[in-house]
């Protein structure tokens, strides 16, 4: 898994990757959350492949949200709240290929939870 670091209100990240359905290929990107946030994710890829996005709580191994979308993009968001006594938790977003092999761009933006 690729570590992004801490994610806080107002942060934006762009992640580039390549993934395929051959083998057990998934791309996982992990980040630490220290405050309640809504993370908005946009996945862009060619229209001849199909990828999905999944938000997970890394510490509990719980799937929080699974998003599917149009042939060339997925837009997804999840409300993330730290659960540990230290006030921080590790979350991840996973790119899952369902058909094809290609590069992708993943855009993450965090906003304050309302």
C-alpha positions as a printed Julia matrix, in Angstrom:
114×3 Matrix{Float64}:
   0.0     0.0     0.0
   1.16    3.5    -0.81
   1.2     5.83    2.22
  -0.14    9.31    1.56
   0.49   10.66    5.07
  -1.93   12.65    7.22
  -5.07   13.95    5.57
  -6.62   17.08    7.03
  -9.32   19.58    6.14
  -8.58   21.28    2.82
  -5.96   18.82    1.57
  -5.92   17.75   -2.08
  -3.88   14.92   -3.58
  -3.41   13.56   -7.09
  -2.28    9.95   -7.38
  -1.24    8.27  -10.63
  -1.25    4.5   -10.98
  -1.47    1.51  -13.31
  -3.58   -1.53  -12.58
  -4.89   -4.65  -14.33
  -7.25   -7.56  -13.75
  -4.46  -10.08  -14.32
  -3.55  -11.69  -11.02
  -4.65  -10.13   -7.75
  -3.73   -6.56   -8.68
  -5.22   -3.81   -6.5
  -3.83   -0.4    -5.61
  -4.25    0.65   -2.0
  -3.5     4.16   -0.76
  -3.42    4.73    3.01
  -3.76    7.94    4.97
  -3.98    8.98    8.6
  -7.05   10.96    9.74
  -6.9    13.01   12.95
 -10.21   14.87   12.62
 -13.65   14.01   11.28
 -13.59   14.57    7.5
 -15.51   13.94    4.33
 -13.11   12.66    1.68
 -14.19   13.13   -1.92
 -12.5    10.9    -4.49
 -12.63   11.07   -8.27
 -11.12    8.23  -10.31
 -10.46    8.9   -14.0
  -9.49    6.12  -16.43
 -10.03    5.17  -20.1
 -13.54    4.13  -21.08
 -12.46    0.64  -22.22
 -11.66   -0.5   -18.65
 -13.75   -0.73  -15.49
 -12.37    0.13  -12.06
 -14.14    0.58   -8.72
 -13.22    2.48   -5.57
 -13.49    1.25   -2.01
 -12.94    3.2     1.22
 -11.75    1.01    4.11
 -10.95    1.42    7.79
  -7.49   -0.17    7.82
  -7.41   -0.85   11.56
 -10.74   -2.71   11.72
 -10.53   -4.03    8.13
 -14.08   -2.74    7.61
 -15.28   -1.75    4.14
 -16.91    1.67    4.52
 -18.05    2.46    0.98
 -17.87    0.77   -2.44
 -18.34    3.01   -5.46
 -18.93    2.16   -9.08
 -19.52    4.68  -11.82
 -19.53    5.54  -15.48
 -17.23    3.83  -17.98
 -14.55    6.49  -17.59
 -14.86    7.8   -14.04
 -16.1     7.18  -10.52
 -16.97    9.86   -8.01
 -17.2     8.72   -4.42
 -17.14   10.17   -0.95
 -16.93    8.83    2.57
 -17.27   10.36    6.0
 -14.23    9.35    8.05
 -14.04    9.67   11.81
 -11.03    8.66   13.92
 -11.93    5.8    16.28
  -8.75    5.28   18.31
  -8.24    6.66   21.82
  -5.33    8.72   20.43
  -7.78   10.57   18.17
  -6.39    9.29   14.88
  -7.15    6.37   12.59
  -5.67    4.83    9.45
  -7.98    4.69    6.43
  -7.46    3.59    2.87
  -8.89    3.96   -0.57
  -8.49    0.97   -2.86
  -8.66    0.94   -6.66
 -10.13   -2.38   -7.79
  -9.97   -3.44  -11.44
 -13.04   -5.31  -12.71
 -12.09   -5.3   -16.4
  -8.96   -4.35  -18.31
  -5.55   -2.85  -17.69
  -4.74    0.84  -17.71
  -3.32    3.85  -16.0
  -5.56    6.0   -13.84
  -5.65    9.28  -11.99
  -7.15    9.47   -8.52
  -7.98   12.89   -7.09
  -8.64   13.17   -3.34
 -10.04   16.24   -1.61
 -10.91   16.5     2.08
 -13.51   18.85    3.53
 -14.75   19.4     7.05
 -17.58   17.09    8.08
 -20.85   18.94    8.62
